[in-house]
Amino acid sequence: MLSSLTIQDFVIVDKLDLHFAPGMSVLSGETGAGKSILIDALSLCLGARADASQVREGCERANITAVFEINPAAKAILDEQSIDCSEGEMHLRRAIELNGRSKAYINGTPVPASTLKELSETLIDIHGQHAFQTLAKPGEQLRLLDDFGQHSALVQITEQTFSVMKNAEKTLKQAQSSQEDRAARLENLQWKLDSLNKVSPKAGEWETLSSDFDRLSHGAELIEGTQHASDVLSQSENAILDQLAQVIDKLSHLSSRDPSLEGVIKTLSEGEILIREASYDLGHYLKHSDLDPNTLADVEARMSLWHETARKLRIQPETLHAELETVKAEIKGLEEGFDVEKLQKELTAARQAYDAQANLLTEARLRAAQALSISVTESMQTLSMQGGVFKVDVAKGEPSAKGSDSIEFRVAGHPGVTPQAIQKVASGGELARISLAITVNTVESTPVPTLIFDEVDSGIGGAVAETVGKYLRLLAKNKQVLCVTHLPQVAAQGHHHFQVSKDISAQTTRSKIVQLEAKDRVEEIARMLGGQVITEATRTAANEMIASAKA
């Protein structure tokens, strides 16, 4: 559930802090006041594309923070991202800079916007004011049916089997149409393989060769330097260790007269041990170091072979081992590709697997289509479409990643009329009502806790508007519902009411949103009923509408 929304310097909002509760919350206000700004701001917190124009004029950045109660699906995503959610809340923050760049955070942890988008699917479902315009599109009809039937798992498996089938088709086609090309490619790859096998490069070998070459080529310098160090420490006439031993002996004698010197003696003794160990290590290095000129010659010869092969193949020496593995893999793939019969069998198996999965999806869609047809038809009767019929046709279509079904929404606006394609017979107002009926019947199946309706009641009024409001209030029994509306019949059905207004002063426009108490709510609904001039009659009507919603 959405708990709060904080907006700062966004479009025409300077600062806004809203708190939301369960049930149905409505937002109303005059046209242009900024009702949809709240939806836009919330969408940004849910991963929508940011734009520099969204920063309020004269400001450096916009900040939006949305707080949601945690739910199991969201928690799983946060756990996967190792984001702490122990307090039971998610703070989603989006900061938009004046240059158009944006940053996203979840509980203070920086995240990509894609994570917000993934998380949004578990939190909110937004239904825009023009959603009905897409109702006639086959893709949207298919999505609505699958949402209603909760077919996501079946669709996902179907997509996977379709991908396997298409890859098998592609591989077979390539094998059948490019035998000569592949034979030439094999010949070229075999030449590369022969060249690489002469080197037989090992993983990490080039790095080892480079390190050995650098060490061996500076052998004389290393011997001279380490020998000098060894002499200074312990081998020369005035070696540091000898001098240090004398100093310790002298101070030990003096410490009998002043015990405070014992700390110095202890430090020097520890230093003597460390220097002596270093001297031993230097001696061991000089005795066992592999700085033989013959070894250097072997390394140089090996590196020369690497360089020669790299020039021949026109690649970098350090990539020889990776190139060898790539060539081997491609040769194996091409050799297997020559087996057309095997590829044909693989394609047949892939098609059978896809057909079986697509049939399962078809059966599920047929069941969902029948249930959705009945539910939407029943809803139409209460939306001034008495006698109207809604039907979802599921026919055989071309195989695709979404299955092999062709979905068509059909509607009859009057009794005794054969249902026809929805885009052919439904007017704009009818489309809006049918869309709402579908939405009401499909959102029940969605797992998200919060539903937002942005002027989905556009194009309706009167008794139909009241019915729409009742539908939304009914949804609010199980979901948190936020509704942007211009209809008093819908606004009266809300449990909570927010008013959006626009203030113009000093050549600056600001939008503000306030939650209305009972008296102010009556005034706002009266304004929605009668316009700017509010009369006692409109106040009485507003009171009656609010009372009726509570009954």
C-alpha positions as CSV (number, residue, x, y, z in Angstrom):
1,M,0.0,0.0,0.0
2,L,1.1,3.6,-0.7
3,S,1.7,5.3,2.6
4,S,3.0,8.7,1.6
5,L,4.3,10.8,-1.3
6,T,6.6,13.8,-1.0
7,I,7.2,16.1,-3.9
8,Q,9.7,19.0,-4.1
9,D,10.3,21.3,-7.0
10,F,8.5,19.1,-9.6
11,V,6.8,20.9,-12.6
12,I,4.6,23.5,-10.8
13,V,4.8,21.9,-7.3
14,D,7.2,23.6,-4.9
15,K,6.7,21.3,-1.9
16,L,4.1,18.7,-1.2
17,D,3.7,16.1,1.5
18,L,0.8,13.7,1.2
19,H,-0.3,10.8,3.4
20,F,-2.6,8.1,2.1
21,A,-4.8,5.5,3.9
22,P,-6.5,2.3,2.9
23,G,-9.8,2.6,1.0
24,M,-10.7,4.9,-1.9
25,S,-9.0,8.3,-2.1
26,V,-10.2,10.8,-4.8
27,L,-8.4,13.8,-6.2
28,S,-10.5,16.6,-7.7
29,G,-9.8,20.1,-9.0
30,E,-10.3,22.4,-11.9
31,T,-8.9,21.6,-15.3
32,G,-5.2,22.5,-15.4
33,A,-4.8,22.6,-11.6
34,G,-2.3,19.7,-11.8
35,K,-4.3,16.6,-10.8
36,S,-2.2,14.3,-13.0
37,I,1.1,15.7,-11.7
38,L,0.7,13.4,-8.7
39,I,0.4,10.4,-11.1
40,D,3.4,11.6,-13.0
41,A,5.5,12.1,-9.9
42,L,4.5,8.7,-8.6
43,S,5.4,7.1,-12.0
44,L,8.9,8.5,-11.7
45,C,9.4,6.8,-8.4
46,L,8.3,3.6,-10.2
47,G,10.9,3.9,-12.9
48,A,9.4,6.1,-15.6
49,R,11.6,8.1,-17.9
50,A,12.9,11.4,-16.3
51,D,13.1,14.7,-18.2
52,A,14.8,18.0,-17.4
53,S,11.5,19.8,-18.1
54,Q,10.1,18.1,-15.0
55,V,12.3,20.3,-12.7
56,R,10.4,23.4,-11.5
57,E,11.6,26.5,-13.2
58,G,14.3,28.3,-11.3
59,C,15.3,25.1,-9.4
60,E,18.4,22.9,-9.7
61,R,16.7,19.5,-9.1
62,A,13.4,17.8,-8.3
63,N,13.0,15.2,-5.6
64,I,10.2,12.7,-5.2
65,T,9.9,10.1,-2.5
66,A,7.1,7.5,-2.3
67,V,6.8,5.3,0.8
68,F,5.1,1.9,0.4
69,E,4.3,-0.9,2.9
70,I,6.4,-4.0,2.1
71,N,4.7,-7.0,0.6
72,P,6.2,-10.5,-0.1
73,A,6.7,-10.0,-3.9
74,A,8.5,-6.7,-3.3
75,K,10.5,-8.2,-0.4
76,A,11.8,-10.9,-2.7
77,I,13.1,-8.3,-5.1
78,L,14.8,-6.3,-2.4
79,D,16.3,-9.4,-0.9
80,E,17.8,-10.3,-4.3
81,Q,19.3,-6.8,-4.4
82,S,20.6,-7.0,-0.8
83,I,18.5,-4.0,0.2
84,D,17.5,-3.8,3.8
85,C,13.7,-3.7,4.4
86,S,13.7,-4.8,8.1
87,E,11.5,-1.8,9.0
88,G,8.6,-3.0,6.9
89,E,8.7,0.0,4.5
90,M,10.2,0.9,1.1
91,H,11.3,4.4,0.5
92,L,11.6,4.9,-3.3
93,R,13.3,8.2,-4.1
94,R,14.0,9.8,-7.5
95,A,16.1,12.9,-8.0
96,I,16.1,14.7,-11.3
97,E,18.8,17.2,-12.2
98,L,18.4,20.2,-14.4
99,N,20.6,18.5,-17.1
100,G,18.0,15.7,-17.3
101,R,20.0,13.1,-15.4
102,S,18.3,11.3,-12.6
103,K,19.3,9.1,-9.7
104,A,17.2,6.4,-8.0
105,Y,17.3,5.1,-4.4
106,I,15.5,2.4,-2.4
107,N,15.8,2.8,1.3
108,G,18.9,5.0,0.7
109,T,20.6,2.5,-1.5
110,P,21.4,3.7,-5.1
111,V,19.7,1.5,-7.7
112,P,19.1,1.7,-11.5
113,A,15.7,2.9,-12.7
114,S,15.1,-0.6,-14.1
115,T,14.9,-1.9,-10.5
116,L,12.2,0.6,-9.6
117,K,10.3,-0.5,-12.7
118,E,10.6,-4.1,-11.7
119,L,9.4,-3.3,-8.2
120,S,6.5,-1.2,-9.5
121,E,4.9,-4.3,-10.9
122,T,4.4,-5.6,-7.3
123,L,3.1,-2.2,-6.0
124,I,0.8,-0.3,-8.3
125,D,-1.4,-0.7,-11.3
126,I,-2.1,2.5,-13.1
127,H,-5.1,2.9,-15.4
128,G,-4.9,6.0,-17.5
129,Q,-7.7,8.2,-18.8
130,H,-7.2,7.1,-22.4
131,A,-6.9,3.4,-21.6
132,F,-10.1,2.7,-23.5
133,Q,-8.5,3.9,-26.8
134,T,-6.2,0.9,-26.8
135,L,-9.1,-1.5,-26.1
136,A,-9.5,-2.2,-29.8
137,K,-5.9,-3.3,-30.3
138,P,-5.5,-7.1,-30.5
139,G,-2.3,-7.0,-28.4
140,E,-4.1,-5.2,-25.6
141,Q,-7.1,-7.6,-25.7
142,L,-4.7,-10.5,-25.4
143,R,-3.0,-8.9,-22.4
144,L,-6.2,-8.2,-20.6
145,L,-7.4,-11.8,-21.1
146,D,-4.1,-13.2,-19.8
147,D,-4.2,-10.8,-16.9
148,F,-7.7,-11.9,-16.0
149,G,-6.9,-15.6,-16.4
150,Q,-3.5,-15.2,-14.6
151,H,-1.7,-16.9,-17.4
152,S,1.8,-15.3,-16.8
153,A,3.5,-18.7,-16.0
154,L,1.9,-20.4,-19.1
155,V,2.8,-17.5,-21.3
156,Q,6.4,-17.5,-20.1
157,I,6.9,-21.2,-20.8
158,T,5.3,-20.7,-24.2
159,E,7.7,-17.9,-25.0
160,Q,10.6,-20.2,-24.1
161,T,9.4,-23.1,-26.3
162,F,8.8,-20.6,-29.2
163,S,12.3,-19.3,-28.9
164,V,13.7,-22.8,-29.0
165,M,11.6,-23.6,-32.1
166,K,12.6,-20.4,-33.9
167,N,16.3,-21.1,-33.2
168,A,16.0,-24.6,-34.5
169,E,14.3,-23.3,-37.6
170,K,17.1,-20.7,-38.1
171,T,19.8,-23.3,-37.6
172,L,18.3,-25.8,-40.1
173,K,17.7,-23.0,-42.7
174,Q,21.3,-22.0,-42.4
175,A,22.5,-25.6,-42.7
176,Q,20.4,-26.1,-45.8
177,S,21.2,-22.8,-47.6
178,S,24.8,-22.1,-46.9
179,Q,26.7,-25.4,-47.2
180,E,29.4,-23.9,-49.4
181,D,29.7,-20.8,-47.2
182,R,30.1,-23.0,-44.1
183,A,32.6,-25.3,-45.9
184,A,34.7,-22.2,-46.7
185,R,34.3,-20.9,-43.2
186,L,35.4,-24.3,-41.8
187,E,38.5,-24.3,-44.0
188,N,39.4,-20.8,-42.7
189,L,38.8,-21.9,-39.1
190,Q,40.9,-25.0,-39.5
191,W,43.8,-22.8,-40.8
192,K,43.4,-20.7,-37.6
193,L,43.3,-23.8,-35.4
194,D,46.5,-25.2,-37.0
195,S,48.3,-21.8,-36.4
196,L,47.1,-21.7,-32.8
197,N,47.9,-25.3,-32.0
198,K,51.5,-24.6,-33.0
199,V,51.6,-22.2,-30.0
200,S,49.1,-24.1,-27.8
201,P,48.5,-21.1,-25.7
202,K,47.4,-21.7,-22.1
203,A,45.1,-19.4,-20.0
204,G,47.2,-16.9,-18.1
205,E,50.4,-17.9,-19.9
206,W,50.9,-14.5,-21.7
207,E,50.8,-12.7,-18.4
208,T,53.3,-15.1,-16.9
209,L,55.6,-14.7,-19.9
210,S,55.5,-10.9,-19.7
211,S,56.3,-11.0,-16.0
212,D,59.2,-13.4,-16.4
213,F,60.6,-11.4,-19.3
214,D,60.5,-8.2,-17.3
215,R,62.2,-9.9,-14.3
216,L,64.8,-11.8,-16.3
217,S,65.8,-8.9,-18.6
218,H,66.7,-6.9,-15.5
219,G,68.6,-9.8,-13.9
220,A,72.0,-8.0,-13.5
221,E,70.3,-5.0,-11.9
222,L,68.4,-7.2,-9.5
223,I,71.5,-9.2,-8.5
224,E,73.6,-6.0,-8.0
225,G,70.9,-4.3,-6.0
226,T,70.1,-7.2,-3.7
227,Q,73.8,-8.0,-3.2
228,H,74.4,-4.4,-2.2
229,A,71.5,-4.4,0.2
230,S,72.8,-7.7,1.8
231,D,76.3,-6.2,2.2
232,V,74.9,-3.1,3.9
233,L,72.8,-5.1,6.3
234,S,75.1,-7.8,7.3
235,Q,78.2,-8.5,5.1
236,S,80.3,-5.3,5.1
237,E,82.8,-4.2,7.6
238,N,80.4,-1.7,9.1
239,A,77.2,-3.7,8.6
240,I,74.0,-2.2,10.1
241,L,73.4,-5.4,12.1
242,D,76.9,-5.1,13.7
243,Q,76.4,-1.4,14.6
244,L,72.9,-2.1,15.9
245,A,74.2,-4.8,18.2
246,Q,76.8,-2.4,19.6
247,V,74.2,0.2,20.2
248,I,71.9,-2.3,22.0
249,D,74.8,-3.6,24.1
250,K,75.7,0.0,25.1
251,L,72.2,1.0,26.0
252,S,71.7,-2.3,27.9
253,H,74.6,-1.3,30.1
254,L,73.2,2.2,30.6
255,S,69.7,0.9,31.4
256,S,71.1,-0.4,34.7
257,R,71.5,3.3,35.6
258,D,68.2,4.4,34.0
259,P,65.5,1.8,33.6
260,S,63.5,4.2,31.3
261,L,65.9,3.1,28.5
262,E,64.5,-0.4,28.5
263,G,61.7,0.6,26.1
264,V,64.2,1.9,23.6
265,I,66.2,-1.3,23.9
266,K,63.1,-3.4,23.3
267,T,62.3,-1.5,20.2
268,L,65.8,-1.7,18.9
269,S,65.9,-5.5,19.6
270,E,62.7,-6.0,17.7
271,G,64.2,-4.0,14.8
272,E,67.3,-6.1,14.9
273,I,65.2,-9.3,14.5
274,L,63.4,-7.8,11.6
275,I,66.6,-6.6,9.9
276,R,68.2,-10.0,10.4
277,E,65.2,-11.8,8.9
278,A,65.4,-9.4,5.9
279,S,69.1,-10.2,5.6
280,Y,68.3,-14.0,5.6
281,D,65.6,-13.4,2.9
282,L,68.0,-11.5,0.7
283,G,70.6,-14.3,1.0
284,H,68.0,-16.9,0.1
285,Y,66.9,-14.7,-2.9
286,L,70.5,-14.4,-4.1
287,K,71.1,-18.2,-3.7
288,H,67.9,-19.4,-5.4
289,S,66.9,-16.7,-7.9
290,D,66.3,-17.9,-11.4
291,L,68.0,-15.2,-13.4
292,D,69.8,-17.5,-15.8
293,P,70.4,-15.9,-19.3
294,N,69.4,-19.2,-20.9
295,T,66.0,-19.0,-19.2
296,L,65.6,-15.4,-20.6
297,A,66.4,-16.7,-24.1
298,D,63.6,-19.4,-23.8
299,V,61.1,-16.8,-22.6
300,E,62.0,-14.5,-25.5
301,A,61.6,-17.3,-28.0
302,R,58.2,-18.2,-26.6
303,M,57.0,-14.6,-26.7
304,S,58.3,-14.3,-30.2
305,L,56.1,-17.3,-31.2
306,W,53.1,-15.6,-29.6
307,H,53.8,-12.3,-31.4
308,E,54.3,-14.0,-34.7
309,T,51.0,-16.0,-34.5
310,A,49.1,-12.9,-33.3
311,R,50.3,-10.9,-36.3
312,K,49.4,-13.7,-38.6
313,L,45.8,-13.9,-37.2
314,R,45.6,-10.0,-36.8
315,I,44.7,-10.2,-33.1
316,Q,46.5,-9.2,-29.9
317,P,48.9,-11.7,-28.3
318,E,47.0,-11.7,-25.0
319,T,43.9,-13.0,-26.7
320,L,45.4,-16.1,-28.3
321,H,44.0,-18.5,-25.7
322,A,40.5,-17.0,-25.9
323,E,40.7,-17.1,-29.7
324,L,41.7,-20.8,-29.6
325,E,38.6,-21.7,-27.5
326,T,36.4,-19.6,-29.8
327,V,37.7,-21.3,-32.9
328,K,37.2,-24.8,-31.4
329,A,33.6,-23.9,-30.4
330,E,32.7,-22.5,-33.8
331,I,34.2,-25.5,-35.6
332,K,32.2,-27.8,-33.4
333,G,29.0,-25.9,-34.1
334,L,29.6,-25.9,-37.8
335,E,30.5,-29.6,-38.0
336,E,27.3,-30.4,-36.1
337,G,25.4,-28.1,-38.4
338,F,26.2,-30.3,-41.3
339,D,24.0,-33.0,-39.9
340,V,20.8,-31.8,-41.6
341,E,18.9,-34.9,-40.6
342,K,19.7,-34.3,-36.9
343,L,18.7,-30.7,-37.2
344,Q,15.4,-31.7,-38.8
345,K,14.6,-34.0,-35.9
346,E,15.5,-31.3,-33.4
347,L,13.1,-28.9,-35.2
348,T,10.3,-31.5,-35.2
349,A,10.8,-32.0,-31.5
350,A,10.8,-28.3,-30.8
351,R,7.6,-27.8,-32.8
352,Q,5.9,-30.6,-31.0
353,A,6.9,-29.0,-27.6
354,Y,5.7,-25.6,-28.7
355,D,2.4,-27.0,-30.0
356,A,1.8,-28.9,-26.8
357,Q,2.5,-25.8,-24.7
358,A,0.5,-23.5,-27.0
359,N,-2.5,-25.9,-26.7
360,L,-2.3,-25.7,-22.9
361,L,-2.4,-21.9,-23.1
362,T,-5.3,-22.0,-25.6
363,E,-7.3,-24.2,-23.2
364,A,-6.7,-21.8,-20.4
365,R,-7.6,-18.8,-22.5
366,L,-10.9,-20.5,-23.6
367,R,-11.9,-20.9,-19.9
368,A,-10.8,-17.4,-19.1
369,A,-12.7,-16.0,-22.1
370,Q,-15.9,-17.6,-21.0
371,A,-15.6,-16.3,-17.5
372,L,-14.6,-12.8,-18.6
373,S,-17.4,-12.6,-21.1
374,I,-20.0,-13.4,-18.4
375,S,-18.5,-11.0,-15.8
376,V,-18.2,-8.0,-18.2
377,T,-21.7,-8.6,-19.6
378,E,-23.1,-8.5,-16.1
379,S,-21.2,-5.3,-15.4
380,M,-22.5,-3.7,-18.6
381,Q,-26.1,-4.0,-17.3
382,T,-25.3,-1.6,-14.5
383,L,-23.5,0.9,-16.8
384,S,-26.6,1.9,-18.9
385,M,-25.9,-0.8,-21.4
386,Q,-28.9,-3.0,-20.5
387,G,-29.3,-6.0,-22.8
388,G,-25.7,-5.5,-24.0
389,V,-23.5,-8.5,-24.5
390,F,-19.7,-8.8,-24.3
391,K,-17.9,-11.8,-25.8
392,V,-14.3,-12.8,-26.0
393,D,-13.5,-14.9,-29.2
394,V,-10.5,-17.2,-29.1
395,A,-9.6,-18.4,-32.6
396,K,-6.6,-20.2,-34.1
397,G,-3.9,-17.8,-35.2
398,E,-0.4,-17.7,-36.3
399,P,2.2,-19.2,-33.9
400,S,4.0,-16.6,-31.9
401,A,5.8,-16.1,-28.6
402,K,2.4,-15.4,-27.0
403,G,0.8,-18.6,-28.3
404,S,-1.1,-19.5,-31.4
405,D,-4.4,-17.7,-30.5
406,S,-6.2,-14.8,-32.1
407,I,-8.2,-12.8,-29.6
408,E,-11.1,-10.5,-30.5
409,F,-13.4,-8.6,-28.1
410,R,-16.9,-8.5,-29.5
411,V,-19.8,-6.5,-28.2
412,A,-23.5,-6.0,-28.9
413,G,-25.0,-2.8,-27.4
414,H,-28.6,-4.0,-27.6
415,P,-30.6,-7.2,-27.1
416,G,-30.9,-9.5,-30.1
417,V,-27.9,-8.0,-32.0
418,T,-25.0,-10.3,-33.0
419,P,-21.8,-9.2,-31.2
420,Q,-19.3,-7.6,-33.6
421,A,-15.7,-6.4,-33.3
422,I,-15.6,-3.8,-30.5
423,Q,-13.9,-1.1,-32.6
424,K,-16.7,-1.3,-35.2
425,V,-19.8,-0.9,-33.1
426,A,-18.8,0.9,-29.9
427,S,-18.9,4.6,-29.5
428,G,-16.3,6.5,-27.4
429,G,-18.6,6.6,-24.4
430,E,-19.4,2.9,-24.8
431,L,-15.8,2.1,-25.1
432,A,-15.0,4.0,-21.9
433,R,-17.7,2.1,-20.0
434,I,-16.7,-1.3,-21.4
435,S,-13.1,-0.6,-20.6
436,L,-14.1,0.2,-17.1
437,A,-16.1,-2.9,-16.8
438,I,-13.2,-5.0,-18.1
439,T,-10.8,-3.1,-15.7
440,V,-13.1,-3.8,-12.7
441,N,-13.2,-7.5,-13.5
442,T,-9.5,-7.9,-14.3
443,V,-7.9,-5.9,-11.5
444,E,-9.4,-8.3,-8.9
445,S,-6.9,-10.9,-10.2
446,T,-3.9,-8.6,-10.0
447,P,-1.7,-9.1,-6.9
448,V,-0.7,-5.4,-6.5
449,P,-2.2,-3.7,-3.4
450,T,-2.8,-0.3,-5.0
451,L,-4.9,0.7,-8.0
452,I,-4.8,4.2,-9.6
453,F,-7.5,5.4,-12.0
454,D,-6.6,8.6,-13.8
455,E,-9.9,10.0,-15.2
456,V,-11.1,6.6,-16.4
457,D,-14.6,8.0,-16.0
458,S,-14.1,10.5,-18.9
459,G,-17.1,10.7,-21.2
460,I,-19.8,9.5,-18.8
461,G,-22.1,11.2,-16.3
462,G,-25.3,11.0,-14.4
463,A,-26.4,7.6,-13.0
464,V,-23.6,5.9,-14.9
465,A,-21.1,8.0,-13.1
466,E,-22.6,7.0,-9.8
467,T,-22.4,3.4,-10.7
468,V,-18.7,3.8,-11.7
469,G,-18.1,5.4,-8.4
470,K,-19.7,2.5,-6.6
471,Y,-17.6,0.1,-8.6
472,L,-14.4,1.9,-7.5
473,R,-15.6,2.0,-3.9
474,L,-16.3,-1.7,-4.1
475,L,-12.8,-2.4,-5.3
476,A,-11.5,-0.4,-2.3
477,K,-12.7,-3.1,0.0
478,N,-9.7,-5.3,-1.0
479,K,-7.4,-2.8,-2.6
480,Q,-6.2,0.7,-2.0
481,V,-7.8,2.8,-4.7
482,L,-6.6,6.3,-5.9
483,C,-8.9,8.0,-8.4
484,V,-8.4,11.3,-10.2
485,T,-11.9,12.5,-11.3
486,H,-13.9,15.5,-12.4
487,L,-17.3,13.8,-11.6
488,P,-19.0,14.6,-8.3
489,Q,-20.8,11.2,-8.4
490,V,-17.4,9.5,-8.3
491,A,-15.8,11.9,-5.8
492,A,-18.7,11.4,-3.4
493,Q,-17.9,7.7,-3.2
494,G,-14.4,8.2,-1.8
495,H,-13.4,7.5,1.8
496,H,-10.8,10.3,1.5
497,H,-10.8,13.4,-0.6
498,F,-7.9,15.5,-1.9
499,Q,-8.4,18.9,-3.6
500,V,-5.9,20.1,-6.2
501,S,-5.7,23.8,-6.8
502,K,-3.5,26.2,-8.7
503,D,-2.1,29.5,-7.2
504,I,-0.8,32.2,-9.5
505,S,1.1,35.0,-7.7
506,A,4.1,37.1,-8.5
507,Q,4.1,35.6,-12.1
508,T,4.7,32.2,-10.5
509,T,2.3,29.2,-10.8
510,R,2.1,26.7,-8.0
511,S,0.0,23.6,-7.6
512,K,-1.0,22.4,-4.2
513,I,-3.0,19.5,-2.8
514,V,-4.8,19.4,0.5
515,Q,-6.9,16.7,2.1
516,L,-10.4,17.9,2.8
517,E,-12.3,17.7,6.0
518,A,-16.0,17.0,6.0
519,K,-17.2,20.6,5.5
520,D,-14.7,21.5,2.8
521,R,-15.5,18.2,1.0
522,V,-19.1,19.2,0.8
523,E,-18.0,22.6,-0.7
524,E,-15.7,20.9,-3.3
525,I,-18.4,18.4,-4.4
526,A,-20.9,21.3,-4.6
527,R,-18.5,23.1,-6.8
528,M,-18.1,20.0,-9.0
529,L,-21.9,20.0,-9.3
530,G,-22.7,23.6,-9.9
531,G,-19.5,25.4,-10.9
532,Q,-17.9,28.4,-9.2
533,V,-21.2,29.7,-7.8
534,I,-22.1,27.4,-4.9
535,T,-25.7,27.5,-3.8
536,E,-27.6,25.9,-0.9
537,A,-29.1,23.5,-3.4
538,T,-25.8,22.3,-4.6
539,R,-24.6,21.9,-1.0
540,T,-27.7,19.9,-0.1
541,A,-27.1,17.7,-3.2
542,A,-23.5,17.2,-2.2
543,N,-24.4,16.2,1.3
544,E,-27.0,13.8,0.0
545,M,-24.4,12.2,-2.4
546,I,-21.9,11.7,0.4
547,A,-24.5,10.3,2.7
548,S,-25.7,7.9,0.0
549,A,-22.2,6.6,-0.5
550,K,-21.8,5.8,3.2
551,A,-25.2,4.0,3.4
